[in-house]
Amino acid sequence: MRRDNLTWESEFVLLGLSSDRQTQAGLFVLFAAAYLLTLLGNGLIILLIGLDARLHLPMYFFLCNLSVVDICYTSSGVPQMLVHFLLEKKTISFTRCGTQLFFSLALGGTEFLLLAAMAYDRYVAVCDPLRYVAVMSPRCCTGLAAVSWLVGLVNSTVETVVTMRLPTCGHHVLNHVACETLALVRLACVDITLNQVVMLASSVVVLLVPCCLVSLSYTYIVAAILRIRSTGGRRKAFGTCASHLTVVSMSYGMALVTYMQPHSTASAEQDKVVTLFYAVMTPMLNPLIYSLRNNEMKAALSRVLMRSSESKL
């Protein structure tokens, strides 16, 4: 069997979601609207946190980082996906494929780690409120965010290198909507044991470990809330964690089911659903969850709009 190595000039052909033109036109409108909502929602969160001094708190510092990740993550794949909905032949160069894979892995891993950092912030706020300001200092918050970004980038570099080096023996058709690890590995015509080990290690570092830390944090949080005698106090304590818990459940749930299962049982259609969920739905829903369930965010929006209207008078 011929083992040709992909070059910088090589191209992949993406099969996408559907070959029907009307279906693709409908998907274009749907995903274009979702992408626009993602940019507006996350951009608004970043703007509010930057403009309102009352939101200059650890929780909103991490939320701002999360919004930056969501904007970058969805922008790494959705614009190309929208263009492909309008084209009959969907191709992507080897260079662009590797670049897209790198950023999607880096930003996806960073998001999981940021969610773990946010869980620790909520743990300190609920379980040790008197020391919250001292523990969650600017230095601590910056360090946690920096580690999240750094680990995400390092993990992505390793996984991208071992994935893009695989020979495909002339097979360049990807049954996917974007360049994604499992889809690329399926094209390989050599032993992929190293790739499976790297994918498993990556899942443990950026998914399983953060998920365990989040679970441990919320175990202590729930125990602390149950010790509160007043119903109002319990409701208030849980309210500070409800938005984050919703996002965590949504983000970790499908990822654990998909990426922690054996490689042989993962289907191409399942990969497409997961990719679209994380590239389109999660970044769009995150700002809605944090804004609709967060009174401080709604109050900040009112203050900013009020100051804006007053400045025009």
PEVEN-V825346 format. One record per residue. N is the residue number from 1. PHI is phi in whole degrees, -180 to 180 (NA if undefined). PSI is psi as a letter, one per 30 degrees, with the letter a starting at -180 (999 if undefined). Layout:
BEGIN
N	PHI	PSI
N	PHI	PSI
END
This chain:
BEGIN
1	NA	k
2	-76	k
3	-112	i
4	-87	k
5	-90	k
6	-69	k
7	-115	l
8	-62	f
9	-89	f
10	-67	l
11	-130	k
12	-108	k
13	-107	k
14	-98	k
15	-76	f
16	72	a
17	-91	e
18	-156	l
19	-99	f
20	-77	k
21	-66	e
22	-67	e
23	-63	e
24	-65	e
25	-65	e
26	-65	e
27	-65	e
28	-60	e
29	-63	e
30	-62	e
31	-75	f
32	-65	e
33	-65	e
34	-64	e
35	-64	e
36	-64	e
37	-63	e
38	-62	e
39	-63	e
40	-68	e
41	-64	e
42	-71	e
43	-64	e
44	-65	e
45	-62	e
46	-61	e
47	-64	e
48	-63	e
49	-65	e
50	-72	e
51	-89	f
52	-102	j
53	-64	f
54	-71	f
55	-97	g
56	-82	i
57	-125	l
58	-52	e
59	-59	e
60	-81	f
61	-63	e
62	-69	e
63	-64	e
64	-63	e
65	-60	e
66	-64	e
67	-67	e
68	-62	e
69	-60	e
70	-63	e
71	-64	e
72	-68	e
73	-64	e
74	-68	f
75	-76	f
76	-77	f
77	-137	e
78	-66	e
79	-56	e
80	-66	e
81	-61	e
82	-64	e
83	-63	e
84	-66	f
85	-63	f
86	-96	f
87	-110	k
88	-77	e
89	-107	k
90	-103	j
91	-120	l
92	-145	k
93	-71	l
94	-58	e
95	-64	e
96	-66	e
97	-63	e
98	-63	e
99	-64	e
100	-63	e
101	-61	e
102	-60	e
103	-70	e
104	-66	e
105	-68	e
106	-63	e
107	-73	e
108	-64	e
109	-64	e
110	-61	e
111	-63	e
112	-61	e
113	-71	e
114	-64	e
115	-64	e
116	-68	e
117	-63	e
118	-67	e
119	-66	e
120	-64	e
121	-60	e
122	-68	e
123	-61	e
124	-65	e
125	-63	e
126	-89	e
127	-91	f
128	-142	h
129	-62	e
130	-68	f
131	-105	g
132	-58	e
133	-63	e
134	-72	e
135	-72	e
136	-89	h
137	-74	l
138	-54	e
139	-65	e
140	-65	e
141	-63	e
142	-63	e
143	-64	e
144	-64	e
145	-67	e
146	-64	e
147	-63	e
148	-60	e
149	-66	e
150	-66	e
151	-63	e
152	-61	e
153	-69	e
154	-65	e
155	-59	e
156	-65	e
157	-60	e
158	-63	e
159	-67	e
160	-65	e
161	-63	e
162	-71	f
163	-82	e
164	-75	f
165	-83	f
166	-71	k
167	-75	k
168	-117	g
169	56	h
170	86	f
171	-89	j
172	-120	g
173	-96	j
174	-99	k
175	-82	i
176	-160	l
177	-98	f
178	-157	l
179	-77	j
180	-133	k
181	-53	e
182	-64	e
183	-66	e
184	-71	e
185	-64	e
186	-64	f
187	-81	f
188	-65	k
189	-114	g
190	-130	l
191	-64	k
192	-112	g
193	-58	e
194	-60	e
195	-64	e
196	-66	e
197	-65	e
198	-64	e
199	-64	e
200	-66	e
201	-62	e
202	-62	e
203	-63	e
204	-67	e
205	-70	e
206	-100	f
207	-126	e
208	-69	e
209	-63	e
210	-59	e
211	-64	e
212	-65	e
213	-65	e
214	-64	e
215	-62	e
216	-65	e
217	-61	e
218	-75	f
219	-64	e
220	-68	e
221	-64	e
222	-62	e
223	-62	e
224	-68	e
225	-65	e
226	-66	f
227	-81	f
228	-74	k
229	-78	e
230	-81	k
231	-65	e
232	-62	e
233	-66	e
234	-64	e
235	-63	e
236	-66	e
237	-66	e
238	-69	e
239	-61	e
240	-72	f
241	-112	f
242	-61	e
243	-63	e
244	-64	e
245	-64	e
246	-64	e
247	-66	e
248	-61	e
249	-60	e
250	-70	e
251	-77	e
252	-77	e
253	-56	d
254	-68	e
255	-63	e
256	-64	e
257	-63	e
258	-84	e
259	-89	f
260	-98	g
261	-89	l
262	-59	k
263	-57	e
264	-69	f
265	-95	f
266	-82	k
267	-96	l
268	-65	e
269	-66	e
270	-65	e
271	-60	e
272	-62	e
273	-62	e
274	-64	e
275	-60	e
276	-66	e
277	-61	e
278	-80	e
279	-81	f
280	-117	e
281	-73	e
282	-61	e
283	-61	f
284	-76	e
285	-79	e
286	-53	e
287	-65	e
288	-65	e
289	-64	e
290	-72	f
291	-86	e
292	-72	f
293	-103	g
294	-123	j
295	-67	e
296	-65	e
297	-66	e
298	-66	e
299	-67	e
300	-64	e
301	-63	e
302	-64	e
303	-66	e
304	-65	e
305	-65	e
306	-66	e
307	-63	e
308	-66	e
309	-70	e
310	-68	e
311	-68	f
312	-85	f
313	-78	999
END
